[in-house]
Amino acid sequence: DLGRAEFIKRVWQWKAESGGAILGQMRRLGDSVDWSRERFTMDEGLSRAVQTIFKRLYDDGLIYRAERIINWCPRCLTALSDIEVEHSDDEGELVSIRYSAEVVVATTRAETMLGDTAVAVHPDDDRYRHLVGTQVTLPLTGRRIPIVADPHVDPAFGTGAVKVTPAHDPNDFEIGQRHNLPNLTIMDERGVITAHGPFQGLDRFEARPAIVAALREQGLIVAEKRPYVHAVGHCSRCKTTVEPRLSLQWFVNTGPLAKAAGDAVRDGRVRIEPVELAKRYFAWVDNMHDWCISRQLWWGHRIPVWYSATGEVRCVGPDEEPPGEGWTQDEDVLDTWFSSALWPFSTLGWPDETQDLQRFYPTSVLVTGYDILFFWVARMMMFGLYAMDGRQPFDVVALHGMVRDQFGKKMSKSFGNVVDPLDWIDRFGADATRFTLARGANPGADVPVSEDWCQGSRNFCNKLWNATRFALMNGATTEGELPPADQLSTVDGWVLSRLQHVTAEVDEQFEGYEFAKVCDTLYHFAWDDVCDWYLELAKPVVATDPKTRRVLGHVLDQLLRLLHPVIPFVTDELWTALTARDSVVVAEWPTVDKSYVDDAAEAELAMLQRVVTEVRRFRSDQGLKPGQRVAARLDGLAGAGLAAHEPLIRALARLEAPGEGFGPTATLTISGGVAVALDTRGAIDVAAERARLAKDRATAEKERAGALAKLGNEAFLAKAPEPVVAQIRARLATAEAELVRVEAALEALA
C-alpha cells in the first residue's frame, strides 16, 4: 500500500512522463492553437477556481452532504454518477418467491431480499387492498415486514407486489422515505454479504444462487425464468456490475442550475448544432437528478471541507486558512467533471476579473462529441451561468460523432479495430489523416474511417501536388489583376464561375459546421472540375495565353486557401510555391465575386462534358484502349453551341475525323441534339472482349448473390449495424448496375 501521498506523487510523475502524448498527436495533426495557453485541470489556478465555486455553491445551499442511494463500483470502490454507468442487456434469471399465502414477488437480485423492509402494492389494486397494513414473514430471516400501498408500483408487472429494499435500490429508497421504512445494508463496499446468517461472507453473485437454492428447499420458489434478459449497469471504467448502495456522499442540488441551463437554449442564447440533438439535451437537463460529486479516490481535487472532533463542519475557500489542530479534511475527491465544468472561465483566470475573461468569455463556439453532451456540456452550462451572473459559456455547441471503423463498429482493443493516428500520419501523412476524419464528420453523426479511405485522401493530396506542379511548369501566376469576365474564354469563364459557387457553398457549410460537406464540395471541385476538366481543357492554350495562366494561378490560389483549414501542410507548401508569399495561414479568406458568375458558360461546358463523358463510357464498355483513336462524325454541335469546341471534344474523347470508307458501327444520341457516329471496325478484338465481359459478368453475379444472401438473412439483419446493412445494399445496387452494363456491351458486340 503506497499511501495517499506517495500515490499522488507517482501520478504526477506519470503525468510528467506521459501527459504530452495527446498533445504530441495534436501537434503532428497540425492543430493551430495558442500553445502558451495549455491548461490542466489540476493546475494551481484551476484548483483555486474549483475551491471558489465549491465554497459559493456550499454557502448558497446548492452543495450538501446526505445519505442517498448511489451507483457504487465494488471494484473501484467509489461512487459513480448516473452517466458513468453503462447499461447493457444481460442474461440473468427472474425468480418468483412466495412471501405468504397471498403474496408472491419477483426479483432478478434474490440476494437483496435479506435487506427487505416491506412489500409494496398499488393503492388501487383490489387484489391486495385488504392486505395493506398487515405484515408478512420475510423468508430465510424470520423478520416481520409490513405491506404498504405506494403509487410507484405497477400493478400490471408480475404479480403486482414488489419487495422493497431501501438500502439497495433507488426506487425502493424513495418508497422507504415515503413510508418511514428502515434502511438495512446487507453487503459491504466490495459486494460481500454482511447480514448475519448462513450467507454472511459470500460474494453477492455467490449468494444469489445460494439463496435461491435455500428458498427452493423450503418450497418457496413459485417460478424461475431463465434466461431473463434485462438492463444491467456496469462501471464505465472497469465494466464491473454496479451495485446501488446507500452511502453518505456530497451532492449538487441541480434543480435551479439545470433550469437555467435549459432556459439558455430555449430562449436562443445558446444554439445546439445539429438542432435534433437539442431534444437529447432537454431530456437530460429537464429530468436531472442531484449530482453526486464525491469520489472515494485519491487522485483529484480534494473536497475543501473540514470536520472537528465535535462534529462541526467547515467549508474553506482558497483564500482562507484551513482550521488548525483537531480538524481533519474530507478524504474524498471531486468528480472529474466538476473541475471540467469550469473550463470556459477557469482557464481565463476566474475567479479574478482578468482581461482574458472580459475579452474571451463567452466563447463563440464549442466543438465536441455528442457523447459528452451531458457529461460536460450541460455541466459547463450550469456552472458558467451560475458563476458568470447568467452569461452563457458559449454561443454555439457544435456536436460531432464518434470515430468508428468502416463498418460503423465502435473502436475497441478487444475488436482489434483501434487506429493509432500516429500510425496513419507516418504512413499516409497528417493531411490525409485529417481529411479522412473531416470528410466523415457530419454534424451529430458518427465518423466511419478505414485505411482505404485514408489512402484515398493521400491520393487527393498527391492530385493537388501534381496540379500545382503542372501550373508552375506552365507559367501559372497570381501576379497582376485577374482579367475581367468579358475578356475570358468560355473555359476560363466556366472555371471561375464554378469557383464562385464553390466558395459560397463552402462558406455556408462552414457556418453550419458541416465539415463533411465542406470536404466533399472541395474534393469534387478540385478533382473533377479543376484537375479532370479544366487542366485538360487548358493544356492546348496555357503556354500561349497569359489570361489562362492568370486564371489557373487564381483558381489554385483560392482552392488552396479554401482547403487549408482541413489540409494545412500540403496547401501551405503549395501556396507559398505558387504565390511566393510567406504562408497561406495569414492570407485572406476567399470571397465571392459575382461578376465572375457565368451561367451561360457553365451550361455550355456542362453540355461539352456530357458529350465527352458519353463517348468515354461507350469506349470503356466496348473495351477500347484509352489511347486508341476512333474515327467519328459529330453531328448537331452547332445547335448545341459547341461548334467552337469540336477540337477539344475530339482531343478529350480520342476521336479522329472520319476518312474514306467511314462506316458507323454505333451511334450515340446525346441530349441537346448531339449525335456521335463511331466506326469501331478493327478497333476491337471481339472474341477477347466477349471473354473479358463474360468474366466481368461472373464477378458481378457472384457479388450480387452474396449481397442478396446477407440481405435475406433475418438473423444477420437483426444483429448487423445499420451502416453495415447500408453498405451491403450499396454493393447490391452496384453489382446490378454492372450486370446491366455488361449485358448491354455484349449485346452491342453481337
Secondary structure, DSSP 4 states (H G I P E B T S, - for coil): ---HHHHHHHHHHHHHHHTHHHHHHHHHHT--S-GGG---TTSHHHHHHHHHHHHHHHHTT-EEEEEEEEEEETTTTEEE-GGGEEEEEEEEEEEEEESSSS-EEEES-GGGGGG--EEEE-TT-TTTGGGTT-EEEPTTT--EEEEEE-TTS-TTSTTSEEEE-TTS-HHHHHHHHHHT------B-TTSBB-SSSTTTT-BHHHHHHHHHHHHHHTT-EEEEEEEEEEEEEEETTT-PBPEEEEEEEEEE--HHHHHHHHHHHHTTSSEEESGGGHHHHHHHHTTPPPEE-EES-SSSPBP-EEEETTS-EEE--TTSPPP-TTEEE-S-EE-HHHHHTTHHHHTTTTTS--HHHHHHSSEEEEEEEGGGIIIIIIHHHHHHHHHTTT--SEEEEEEE--EE-TTSPBP-TTTT----HHHHHHHH-HHHHHHHHHHT--TTS-EE--HHHHHHHHHHHHHHHHHHHHHHHTT----SPPPPGGGS-HHHHHHHHHHHHHHHHHHHHHHTT-HHHHHHHHHHIIIIIIIIIIHHHHTTTTTT-HHHHHHHHHHHHHHHHHHTTTSHHHHHHHHHHHH-SS-GGGSPPP---GGG--HHHHHHHHHHHHHHHHHHHHHHHTT--TT--EEEEEESTTTTT-GGGHHHHHHHHTEE---TT---SEEEEETTTEEEEEE-TTT--HHHHHHHHHHHHHHHHHHHHHHHHHHT-HHHHHHS-HHHHHHHHHHHHHHHHHHHHHHHHHHHH-
